[in-house]
């Protein structure tokens, strides 16, 4: 007599099943999957598995089929000044110190209040989710206003507790900046999409005493320190005049180097400094487009990569780029690294995609939550169309993402399983409202 067969397994209920042409999970490295699906329950990834198995195992509330598209983790913008979207094109074709002193700082002194920050960050967040960015690391005044804008769009934000020595409309001195930023951090501790960095602006705007305080706070609070560092040769020359050492050595003596440090730009590095940053497990935020536009130079990414120093990609602000577009940054990063090193194998497509996702997440201490498509991580995702006639043929989806596709090919962006952009339109705000915001501030800035 034939034994009775085992009862069929009851399908698991999930919220979302995504079935693209390809999936690039980032972990494991260098992998492109086809014929696979991603399952999401609530805000988390449940499984990444073959299509047929997914259809048997799960009963999704919603299925999204994406033929001709590639799914990957949401992009991480490791350095920006989001509110400066209102200053896009306002101060072009100037070197950094003239750009700051003659145009940016005067404009900020007149206009950069809470309304400015809220409006500029709203525009920036909408632009970023349109281009598949799900997380941004910000450095600007009034982080509570930036938080309001990020919440409105549904983005994940890492907000800088910005610190400089001189007064602005936001704070009177370094202690005031720290006190206000820490109070906002405490008030936002229950928001799952918000976290914080200590954000001393730069070695040339922050004193030794303040840096020592920041080093102590970073250890106590276990949060990153996000600072412009070795951006220009002028910065290094001034440090040698005033302090007798280069900025990295000054920060080392003040206790800032370590796994919490994110060195933004890091253009002018000697080999010994790259070794020091790697040995101390620091991170680099590479902003190639801004470095080029401000004439700051080309970061030594071949050496940074070969020394095992973790790095992510940043756009910088729209006032110095002028796009919050990580597809541009990926292409520029890869091509500049190859050209500067005369080595075509440096910063290949998969390594560049890792920098734009997991590398940034790792620098922010968020790599257990985002940056790859491992089960258990947050469902921060973007989908990119690779079947348009203009970008055919496609032999390698990873290569296409870095060297061919642009943000205009991004079709969907999810944050914690919630759709925040589809078919080119942010889900939480109308295009007409965004245009009204931009128009209002254009008038104010030109009056």
CORURGI-V450884 format. One record per helix or strand. SS is the DSSP state (H for helix, E for strand). FROM is the first residue (numbers start at 1). LEN is the number of residues. If there is no record, write none. Layout:
<<SS,FROM,LEN> <SS,FROM,LEN>>
This chain:
<<E,12,13> <E,33,2> <E,36,6> <E,44,7> <H,51,7> <E,58,16> <E,75,6> <H,82,6> <H,96,16> <H,114,17> <E,133,6> <H,143,11> <E,156,8> <H,174,14> <E,194,7> <E,202,1> <H,208,14> <E,225,5> <H,233,11> <H,247,7> <E,261,5> <H,271,9> <E,283,4> <H,288,6> <H,301,6> <E,310,4> <H,318,3> <H,326,16> <H,349,15> <E,378,1> <E,381,5> <H,389,3> <H,397,7> <H,407,3> <E,410,6> <E,418,5> <E,425,2> <H,431,16>>
